[in-house]
């Protein structure tokens, strides 16, 4: 267990987190090997919960949101305090339509 500096929150922490081994491997493949992936014992399903768990500002959290651009899944990373500008995403991707995917 590692102790976070910001709020004294205890979290399970290993360089090879069993929670996200594919994410850790993808970081390595991108040449980002000095990042520590952490798995917290309590759920952090929202940016607000994640910020509270690590004791940081909401804007310091990165949230991941899935959208569809012309039917293709797209991962959008956004700071926790902001909302995604769907029109900007559409323009950046040169897509005709961008929106939240339909549930399976």
JONOR-V348973 format. One record per residue. RES is the residue in one letter. SS is DSSP state (hx for helix, st for strand, lp for the rest). OMEGA is omega in radians with two decimals (* if undefined). D_CENTER is the distance of its C-alpha to the mean C-alpha in Angstrom with 2 decimals. Layout:
# JONOR-V348973
res=RES ss=SS omega=OMEGA d_center=D_CENTER
res=RES ss=SS omega=OMEGA d_center=D_CENTER
This chain:
# JONOR-V348973
res=X ss=lp omega=3.10 d_center=21.59
res=X ss=st omega=3.12 d_center=20.40
res=X ss=st omega=3.13 d_center=20.87
res=X ss=lp omega=-3.06 d_center=18.40
res=X ss=lp omega=-2.99 d_center=20.39
res=X ss=lp omega=-3.00 d_center=19.18
res=X ss=lp omega=-3.12 d_center=20.16
res=X ss=lp omega=3.12 d_center=21.65
res=X ss=lp omega=3.12 d_center=19.11
res=X ss=st omega=-3.13 d_center=19.67
res=X ss=st omega=3.02 d_center=16.98
res=X ss=st omega=-3.03 d_center=17.47
res=X ss=st omega=3.05 d_center=16.58
res=X ss=lp omega=3.09 d_center=17.58
res=X ss=lp omega=3.12 d_center=16.94
res=X ss=lp omega=-3.12 d_center=17.05
res=X ss=lp omega=3.09 d_center=14.98
res=X ss=lp omega=3.11 d_center=16.48
res=X ss=lp omega=-3.02 d_center=13.38
res=X ss=lp omega=-3.11 d_center=11.62
res=X ss=hx omega=3.13 d_center=14.61
res=X ss=hx omega=3.09 d_center=13.84
res=X ss=hx omega=3.12 d_center=10.55
res=X ss=hx omega=3.13 d_center=12.81
res=X ss=hx omega=3.12 d_center=15.53
res=X ss=hx omega=3.08 d_center=13.73
res=X ss=hx omega=3.12 d_center=13.02
res=X ss=hx omega=-3.14 d_center=16.70
res=X ss=hx omega=3.10 d_center=17.88
res=X ss=lp omega=-3.14 d_center=16.46
res=X ss=lp omega=3.14 d_center=18.38
res=X ss=lp omega=-3.05 d_center=15.62
res=X ss=lp omega=-3.06 d_center=17.18
res=X ss=lp omega=3.11 d_center=17.13
res=X ss=lp omega=3.08 d_center=13.56
res=X ss=lp omega=3.10 d_center=13.62
res=X ss=lp omega=-3.10 d_center=11.18
res=X ss=st omega=3.03 d_center=11.88
res=X ss=st omega=-3.11 d_center=12.48
res=X ss=lp omega=-3.10 d_center=13.75
res=X ss=lp omega=3.12 d_center=16.85
res=X ss=lp omega=-3.13 d_center=16.12
res=X ss=lp omega=3.01 d_center=13.67
res=X ss=lp omega=-3.04 d_center=10.78
res=X ss=lp omega=3.12 d_center=10.22
res=X ss=lp omega=3.09 d_center=9.85
res=X ss=hx omega=3.12 d_center=8.72
res=X ss=hx omega=3.13 d_center=12.41
res=X ss=hx omega=3.14 d_center=12.58
res=X ss=hx omega=3.12 d_center=9.88
res=X ss=hx omega=3.11 d_center=11.79
res=X ss=hx omega=-3.10 d_center=14.98
res=X ss=hx omega=-3.12 d_center=14.24
res=X ss=hx omega=3.08 d_center=13.87
res=X ss=lp omega=3.11 d_center=16.28
res=X ss=lp omega=3.08 d_center=14.75
res=X ss=lp omega=3.13 d_center=14.85
res=X ss=hx omega=-3.11 d_center=12.53
res=X ss=hx omega=3.13 d_center=12.31
res=X ss=hx omega=3.10 d_center=11.04
res=X ss=lp omega=3.03 d_center=7.66
res=X ss=st omega=3.09 d_center=4.82
res=X ss=st omega=3.12 d_center=4.00
res=X ss=st omega=-3.09 d_center=4.05
res=X ss=st omega=3.12 d_center=7.78
res=X ss=st omega=3.05 d_center=10.57
res=X ss=st omega=2.98 d_center=13.84
res=X ss=st omega=3.05 d_center=17.18
res=X ss=st omega=-3.07 d_center=19.11
res=X ss=lp omega=3.09 d_center=22.70
res=X ss=lp omega=-3.12 d_center=21.77
res=X ss=st omega=3.12 d_center=19.31
res=X ss=st omega=3.14 d_center=15.68
res=X ss=st omega=3.07 d_center=13.29
res=X ss=st omega=3.10 d_center=9.52
res=X ss=st omega=3.08 d_center=8.89
res=X ss=st omega=-3.04 d_center=6.38
res=X ss=st omega=3.06 d_center=7.92
res=X ss=st omega=-3.00 d_center=8.81
res=X ss=lp omega=-3.08 d_center=9.05
res=X ss=lp omega=-3.04 d_center=12.77
res=X ss=lp omega=3.05 d_center=13.21
res=X ss=lp omega=3.13 d_center=13.86
res=X ss=lp omega=3.03 d_center=13.49
res=X ss=lp omega=-3.04 d_center=16.95
res=X ss=hx omega=3.12 d_center=17.58
res=X ss=hx omega=3.09 d_center=20.86
res=X ss=hx omega=3.09 d_center=19.42
res=X ss=hx omega=3.13 d_center=17.04
res=X ss=hx omega=-3.14 d_center=20.23
res=X ss=hx omega=-3.12 d_center=22.30
res=X ss=hx omega=-3.12 d_center=20.03
res=X ss=hx omega=-3.08 d_center=19.99
res=X ss=lp omega=-3.13 d_center=23.69
res=X ss=lp omega=3.06 d_center=23.14
res=X ss=lp omega=-3.08 d_center=25.65
res=X ss=lp omega=3.05 d_center=23.30
res=X ss=st omega=3.10 d_center=19.59
res=X ss=st omega=3.08 d_center=18.46
res=X ss=st omega=-3.13 d_center=16.49
res=X ss=lp omega=3.07 d_center=17.50
res=X ss=lp omega=3.10 d_center=20.31
res=X ss=lp omega=-3.13 d_center=19.72
res=X ss=lp omega=* d_center=21.33
